[in-house]
Amino acid sequence: MRRIPKGAEPNILREANARGVHYDDWDGKLRTAIRAALHAEQNGVCAYCERPVRVERSDDVSRMVVIEHFHPRSGSPRTGKWKSSQCRAASGATSHESSRTAWSNLLLSCDGSGPHGARTCDSKKGGSDICSRFANPKTTHLDRLVDIGRDGRARPVDSLPPGADAVVDSELNLNAEFLCEARRSYFAVQLREYNKAKTRHRGLSSVQKQILVNRFRERASRPGTPHPSVLLAVANSIEAKI
């Protein structure tokens, strides 16, 4: 899970907000445009687990992606009160009511489904307010929010507030076994690529290592690349050896 550079707000959403259209009144055309814009902004992966997601029109589109609110849209919107003092900064909105349609507060999540009924991401988070214990990937200054180990587990970076571990493990369930296994396998594939390069060149110079680091980071930024945080973790581990 890493920072998502905020893209341009879709014109159709900007116009709807200017007219004061409430979230509950969003029509299909508006939701489709928002999903497409979020998909492009996030390079085609879930904001939380980083599995690839699809937004093409189909019979099961509702099970493929969900428009997620980092600051939850539940609460007391008519009072304009935040659930915590960090909600304003996390959502990038001026009030709880406006956060429900604020571009900075909107993310694209997978449907959260896993084997044996496991739930992750938006499906697991529900209406939980994590603003005081985590960071919105669209408003944070941090480059990454979790580090991925060779065991496939996601661990919050040290810069996050106390309670971030519980958000990752419980409220988002990002260390569900099927996710850990996918990341663990992907990590191993990348390490094999690195070790093959070492064998082929009979060792790697600092320049060659930096080339590999840049290559892994470039791949992490490509649209549709699954688990980009794994690639960044591999890049960081190689860079530490330079």
N, C-alpha and C positions, 0 to 999 in steps of 0.2 A: 504494500500500500504506500503510495507516494503522492507528492504534491501534483495537483492537476492545474496546469496553467489555464486560468479562466479565459475562455473564448468570448467572442462577441455575443451579446444577448440577441436572440432571434427577434427580428422586427415585429413578428406577429405577437410575441409575448410583450414586448415594449408597448405596443399599441394597446393590448388588452389591459396592461397595468395602468396606462394613461386613462383608460375608460373606467377603471375601477372594477374590472371583472374579477370576481372572487374565484378562488381555486375550485370550489364546488361547482362552479358554472363553466369550467373549461369544457369546450366541445372537442369532438374527435379530431378535427383539423388542427386545433391548437396543441393538443397532446401529442399528435403525430410529429408535428414540427419540433416540439421540445425534445422528444425522444431522439429524433434524428440529429439535432444540434448537440445534445449531450453525448451521443454515441461518437460523433466526430471529435468532440472536445476530449473525450477519455480514450481515444484511440481504439475504440471498439471493445473495451474490457470493463468489467464491473468495477466500480469505484472502490469496493472493499476487498473482495477475494481475488480480483484481477483475472477471473475466468472470462474468456471471450463471450460476448452477448450479441444477439441479433435483434434488429428492429424492423426487418422487412415485414410487409403486410402478409399475414398468414392466419390460419384458423387458431393457432395457439400462441399468438403474439403476446397475450397477457401473461403467459407463463414464462416468457423469455426475458422480459425486462420490466422493471418497475421504476417510475419516477419517484426518487427517494428525497425526503427532506432531511438534511443533516440536523438542523434544529427542528424537532418534531412539530407537525402542524396541529397536533392535539394540544389541549390546554384551555386557556381562557382568552381567546382572541379578542373578545369585545372589551376586556379590561386594559389591553395593551401592555400587560405586565409580562416580564420575562420570568422563566422558571429559575434562572440563576443570573448572576451579574455578567457571566461570560457569554451569554446567549447573543447579545447584540454583535459583539466582535466575531463570534463564530459564524453567525448566519450572514453577516454583511448587510443586514437589514436595519431599518430604523425602528421597527416595532414588531411584536409577535404577529400581528395581523398581516403586515406587509411581508414577513418572512415566508409566508405560505406561497407567495408567488415571486419571491426575489430570485433572480437568476443565480446569485452567489450561493444560495442555500439549496439549490437543486442539483442532485446527482443522479446518475443512472446506475441502478443496481440489478444484479441478476435476480431470478425469482427465488433464490435462496434454497432451492431444493437439492437434497443429497441422498445417497443411498440409505436404505433402512429408516426413512422418515427424518433424517437429519435436516436441520434448518440452520441457515447462516444468513449473514448480511442483513438486508432490510427485513426479510421474513422473521429473523430472530430478534432484531432490534426493536421492531414495532414502534411504539410511541415513547421509548426511553429517551430521556434527555441526557446526552453525553457531552454537552458543550463544555462543562467544567472539568471533564476528565480526559478529553481527547481533543483533536484538532480537525477542523473541516479541511479536507484536502484542497478545497478551492480558495480558502482564505488564509491558510497557514503560510508562514515564511520558511518552514522546514522543507528540505528537498525530499525527505522520505519520513514516513511515520512509523514504519516497522523495519526491523532487520530480519532477514531470513537466514537461518542456520542450515548447516548441511543436513540436519535432521528434518528439515522442512517446516519447522515451527516458526511462527511469526512472533517477534518480540518487540514491544514498543521501544522506540528510541528514548534515550535518557532525557531528552529535552521535554518530553510530554509530562503532564501533571500527574500527581499521585492518583491512582485508580485506573490508569490507562491499561494495566494488565487485565483487569476485570472486564474492561470494554472489549479487548481483543479476544479473551478466552471465553467470556460468558455472553455478553450482549451482542457481539457480532459472530461469535463462535468460529473465528478464523483459524483455529487450530483443531477443527474437526478432523478426524483421522483421514478421511478421504482427501481433504485439502492438503494435509501434511504429506501424505503419500505422493500426491501429484507434484508438489513442490520438491520433495526429496528426490524423486526420479528425475525431474527436470534439472535440478542442481547437479546431479551425478552426470548427466549428459554433458553439461557445460564443462565440468571438471575434466571429463574424458577428452574433450576438444582441446583444453589447455594442455593436458599431459601429452597428447599426441604431438602438439606443436613443440613441446620441450624435447620429446624424443627425436622428432624430425630434424631439429636444429642442434641436437646434442647440447641442450641447455639454451636459455634465453637471456639475451642482454636486456638492460634496462629499457632500451629503445624498443626492442621487440615486445617486451611486456606491456609497455605503454600503448603500443599499437593494438594489442589484444584488449586492453582495458577500454580503449576508445571504441573498438569494434563491438564489445558487449554492450556498452552504453548506447551506441547508435542503434543496435538491434532492439534495445529496451524501449526506444522511442518510436519504433515502427508501428503503424496501425495494425491491430489484430494480433500483436505478439502476446501470448499468454504469460502470466506471471512475470511481468517486467521487473518486479522487485527482486526476483531470483537472479536475473542477469546483472542487476546493479550490485547485489551482494557478492557475486562472483568477481565482478570488476573491482570492487573494493578490496576483496581478499588478495587479488593479484597485485593491485597497486600498493598494498602494504608491504609487499616483498621487493619493491623497487628501491 
